[in-house]
């Protein structure tokens, strides 16, 4: 399953959030950056196929790679809601 990753809200230096959706627009969860740190975590939407044990990742790319591996598909970062 392919996943589209979209930033939520205004860009921030830390504490950002990215929405995770499949190509049909179904919400799968979020990636959240821990405020004042460089750690990222995947937060699955209850009941979504994204569910699984996720840990802290050192980069957004590492979190996206874990999603790709878990869902056996691509994980694409887009710049805004126009996807």
KOLLUMNU-246041 format. One line per field, with one value per residue (C-alpha): x, y, z; residue number from 1; residue in one letter. Coordinates in nm, 4 decimals. Example, Ala and Ser with C-alpha at 12.3 -4.5 7.8 and 13.67 -1.06 7.14 Angstrom:
c1	[1.2300	1.3670]
c2	[-0.4500	-0.1060]
c3	[0.7800	0.7140]
k	[1	2]
r	[a	s]
//
This chain:
c1	[0.0000	0.1338	0.1229	0.1151	0.2814	0.1583	0.2794	0.0068	0.0024	0.2802	0.6383	0.8154	1.1714	1.0593	0.7417	0.6036	0.3196	0.2646	-0.0663	-0.0514	-0.3113	-0.3418	-0.3834	-0.7640	-0.7494	-0.8115	-0.6344	-0.3816	-0.2289	0.0415	0.4137	0.4965	0.8240	0.8940	0.9162	1.2726	1.4202	1.4996	1.2957	0.9979	0.7261	0.4501	0.1035	-0.1398	-0.5089	-0.7132	-0.8221	-0.6021	-0.3779	-0.0802	-0.1058	0.2036	0.4761	0.6561	0.9472	1.1279	1.3179	1.6108	1.4746	1.1516	1.3043	1.3682	1.0049	0.8842	1.1124	0.9630	0.6145	0.7246	0.8652	0.5552	0.3046	0.5216	0.4680	0.5979	0.5822	0.5844	0.6301	0.4206	0.4333	0.0670	-0.2968	-0.2983	-0.1987]
c2	[0.0000	0.3423	0.6209	0.9976	1.2071	1.5677	1.8329	1.9637	2.3346	2.5864	2.4607	2.4535	2.3950	2.1197	1.9519	1.9083	1.6758	1.4964	1.3329	0.9823	0.8803	0.6088	0.7060	0.7015	0.9609	0.7269	0.8560	0.6053	0.8105	1.0693	1.1110	1.3429	1.5065	1.5310	1.8999	2.0193	1.6958	1.5262	1.2146	1.1106	0.8583	0.7009	0.7228	0.4874	0.5774	0.3231	0.0389	0.1484	-0.0961	0.1093	-0.0376	-0.1956	-0.1423	0.1777	0.3257	0.6575	0.7324	0.9749	1.1306	1.1756	0.9639	0.6778	0.6876	0.6888	0.3957	0.1966	0.2638	0.1495	-0.1708	-0.2362	-0.1767	-0.3046	0.0092	0.3584	0.6434	0.9833	1.3248	1.5988	1.9699	2.0338	1.9263	1.9571	1.5898]
c3	[0.0000	-0.0957	0.1629	0.1077	0.3816	0.4097	0.6571	0.8885	0.9763	0.9379	0.9139	1.2491	1.3542	1.5940	1.7006	1.3471	1.2447	0.9136	0.8085	0.6598	0.3997	0.1392	-0.2284	-0.1861	0.0936	0.3886	0.6993	0.8331	1.1152	1.1704	1.2117	1.5014	1.5891	1.9583	2.0565	2.1193	1.9861	1.6600	1.7329	1.5210	1.5985	1.3906	1.5485	1.3700	1.3394	1.5428	1.3153	1.0240	0.8411	0.9549	1.3056	1.4516	1.7058	1.6103	1.8005	1.7903	1.4701	1.4309	1.1085	0.9153	0.6376	0.8802	0.9975	0.6350	0.5530	0.8434	0.7039	0.3564	0.4999	0.7137	0.4318	0.1442	-0.0640	-0.1325	0.1186	-0.0569	0.1058	-0.0595	0.0119	0.0871	0.0544	-0.3258	-0.3707]
k	[1	2	3	4	5	6	7	8	9	10	11	12	13	14	15	16	17	18	19	20	21	22	23	24	25	26	27	28	29	30	31	32	33	34	35	36	37	38	39	40	41	42	43	44	45	46	47	48	49	50	51	52	53	54	55	56	57	58	59	60	61	62	63	64	65	66	67	68	69	70	71	72	73	74	75	76	77	78	79	80	81	82	83]
r	[x	x	x	x	x	x	x	x	x	x	x	x	x	x	x	x	x	x	x	x	x	x	x	x	x	x	x	x	x	x	x	x	x	x	x	x	x	x	x	x	x	x	x	x	x	x	x	x	x	x	x	x	x	x	x	x	x	x	x	x	x	x	x	x	x	x	x	x	x	x	x	x	x	x	x	x	x	x	x	x	x	x	x]
//
